[in-house]
Structure formats: C-alpha cells, structure tokens
Amino acid sequence: MFENRPDRDEVVLVGRSNVGKSTLMRELTGHKVKTGKKPGVTRKPNHFDWAAEKFMFTDLPGFGFMSGVSEARREQIKTDVVQYLEENADRILVGVVVVDGKAVIDIIDRHTEAGEIPHDVEMFHFLEELGIPTVVAVNKMDKVDDRDERLNELCDRLGLYPPWQQWRETVTPISAKRGSVEPFLEALRTHFHDQKRDDLLKFVTS
C-alpha cells in the first residue's frame, strides 16, 4: 500500500477515521481531497507536493473503526501506518495527530476503561518516540461548548500538564470545515523555523 513514496520531506496527518484529516488537507493544500461521511474513505497515502519543492503533505489512512471493513483489514492498515512512520521518520518534519474535539475524550476514556491503550494516545507517544515533532490538531471545535475544559482534559490524557495554553505548539484547536486553522498553522511555522526550514513557511501562511 505504501510503495512509490516521493523522495521528499513531509508533514504527515494521522488519526482515526472520520476526524477530518482530509478536510484539513484540503485547507492546507487548496486541493480537493476525497472525503466522505463513511469512515475509511482514505485507504492509501495521499501525497500533495509541489513540482519545484522537495516537500509534501501526506494524509495517511485512518485507523480504528471503519464501516464495512473487517477487523483484520483495520489492523493491517494500522500496521502499515506504523511501518510508514518508522521507515520515513528521518524525512518527517512534523507528525500531526488529528482528533475530533467533541468526541476524543469519550473515546479515549472508553478504551482506557476497557484496559486498552487508546489509538490517539498511542499514536501521539509513538511519534514522539520516533523523534518526530508532534502536533495534535483538535478538529471540530466549533461543536464544543466547554472549549478550555475539553482541551485541558485532552492534555491530561496525553500526559501534558494543563492548562493547554502552555502547549500551543503541540495542542491546536481548529475547525477545518470552517477554514479556521490558524493555531495549527502557527504551530507548523514554529516547528519549521526550529528545524531551520524557513523555506517552507510559505506553505503555511494564513
């Protein structure tokens, strides 16, 4: 599924199915991306690059539950995603975990109570273990009333001490569908600058 990766540095988007990864990708690139209400529309990496640049954004397939997809197939997709991240860690400038701001706490707690490591938490720590600067794009925040409380709870679940405002380079509240992504772009700009890649700042202007 992951053959023929372009030879470029990249920012990767990972997360559960149906959290808005492809919608965020559309905001980042201006390209129409195949999206749908049915989980699991993205089954292989979507790379978006620019001919003259050695850089791309990559939307990786969603993991977790997917309607009409067998458990074995879901596990294979997750394994493929993990392998992709491991094999290309040295070319990944930023790893982005996209979560649904309205549902993420309930999902994490449900898996934790069942004695499982929640996928979102696992992926966040996995990216950090690989040495990849990691940003959590907390999407669909327009549907959240208790914004600060929700973001503080998410920080707590990720092992980051609240308040969330001290983690603006890591936790970014957005609403991709409404085009409200500035906190996320600011985090990317910070990470690009820290890695002496100011040549890429033009890709994350608001």
N, C-alpha and C positions, 0 to 999 in steps of 0.2 A: 504493500500500500504506500510505502514511503520512498520508493525509488525515484531517481531523477530529480533530487533536490537541487535547485540552483545554487551555484557557488557564491554565496553572499552572506554578509552579516544580517541578522534579523531580529525582529521583535516577534515573539510568539504569543498567541492568545490561546489559553486552555480553560476548561471549565466543564461543568455539567451541560447536558443538552438543554436547549431552550432557555438559556440565561441571557441571550442577546449578544453572543460573540460575533456573529455575522453582521448584526446591525451596527455594532461598534466598528467592525472592519470597514463597513460602508462609510461611516463617518470619517475614519482615518484616511481612506484612500480615494473617496469620491466615486468608487466603482460600485455598481450594483452587484450585490452578493446574493446568491441563492439563499433565501430564508424561508421559514415556514413555521406554522404553529405546531406541527408534528415534530416531536423530538427526533434528533438523529438525522436531520437533512444533510449535514456535512459528514461524509464518510471517509474523506481523504483530505490531506492538507490542501488548503487554498493559499497559494503564494501570490502576493501582489508586489511587483517590482517595477523599477524604472530603468529603461534601457541603458542610460548613461551612468547609473549609480550601482555601487556594489552593496545594495541594501534592499531588504524586503520586509513586509509584514506577512506573517503566516497565521492563518486561522486553522487550528488543529481540530480534529473531530471531537465532539462532545462525549464525555464518559458518563457512566451512571445509567439510569433507566432510559430506554428508548422504545417507544411504541412499535410493536411488530418485529422487534429484534431479539433473537434468542440470548439467553444469559451467556452462553459460550461465546457468541459473537461479540457481545458487550465487553466481556473480559479480554478478548483478543484485541479489540480497539484500544482499550486502556493500556494493555501491554505494548502495543505499537506506539502509543503516545509517549509512554515512559522511555521506550527504546530510542525514539526520535530525539527526545530531550537529552538523554545520556550521550548519544553519538554526536550531537551537534552543540553541546554545551559551550564549547570554546568559540562558537560563532553566534551565540545568542546574547544580544546586548541587554535585553530585558525580557523577563518572563511575566506574563500578565494572567492572573487568575481572575476570570470573570464570574461574578456571583449575582444572584437575584437578591437585591437588598430586602425585599419583602419576605422572602421565604427562607433565606440562608440559615438563620438562627434555628428555626424549627427543624430544618433538615439536618443540621449538624447535631442538634440535641437528640433527635430521634435515633440517629446512627450510634451516637455515643452511649445512649441508654441501652441499646441493643448489644453493646460490647464491641462495636466495630469502630474503626478509625474512619471518620467522615472523609470522603474523597477530596473535598475542598481543602480541608486542613492538611491532609496528606500531601496534596499537590503543592501547597504553599511551602511546606517544610522541605519537600523533595527538591524544588527549585533552589531553595536557599542552600541545601546541602551540596548541590552541584556548583555552587558559587555564582549563580545567576542572580543579578539584581531583580527583585520581585516586587510587583505592584498588584494589589487587589483592586480591581475595578468593580465597585459595588453599584451594580446597574439597577434600573427601575426605581430609583429613589423618589421619583415623582409620586409613587404609590405608597410612600412611607410617611406616616404622621410623626412618629417619635424618632426623628432623624438622629439626633445626637445619642440618645439612649441605645438605639439599634446599632449604631457604629461602634459605640463603646463595648457593647456585648460581643460584637464580631471581633474586636481587638482582643478581648478576653479569651475568646475561643481559639484565637490564633497564637496565644501566648505573648501578646503585646500588651503592655500595661496601659490601660486607659488613662487620661482621655485620648480619644482618637486624633484630636487636632495635632498632637505631637508626632504623628506618623503620616504626615501629609505626602511624603514621598513613597509611602507604602500603601496606605488606605485612601482610595479616591472615590467619593460619591459622585455618580453620574446618572444621566438619563439619556442613553444613546438614541432612543427613538425620537426624542425631542431635540436632539442635537446639542444637549447640554453636557459637554465632556471636558470643559476647561481644566478642572482639577486633575484629571487624568493626563492631559497634555502637559501640564506643568510638571507633573512627576516624571514623565518621559524626558522632558527638556533637562531636568536636573540630572537624571541618570546618564543621558548622552554627554552632558557637559563634564560630569565626573569622570567619564571614560575618554575624555578628550576627543569627542566626536561632535564638535560643534557644527561640522559639515552637514550633520543630519537634522539640525534644528529646524530647517525649512520644511521638513515633513510633518512637524508637529506644531505648526502655528495655528492660532485660533481664527 
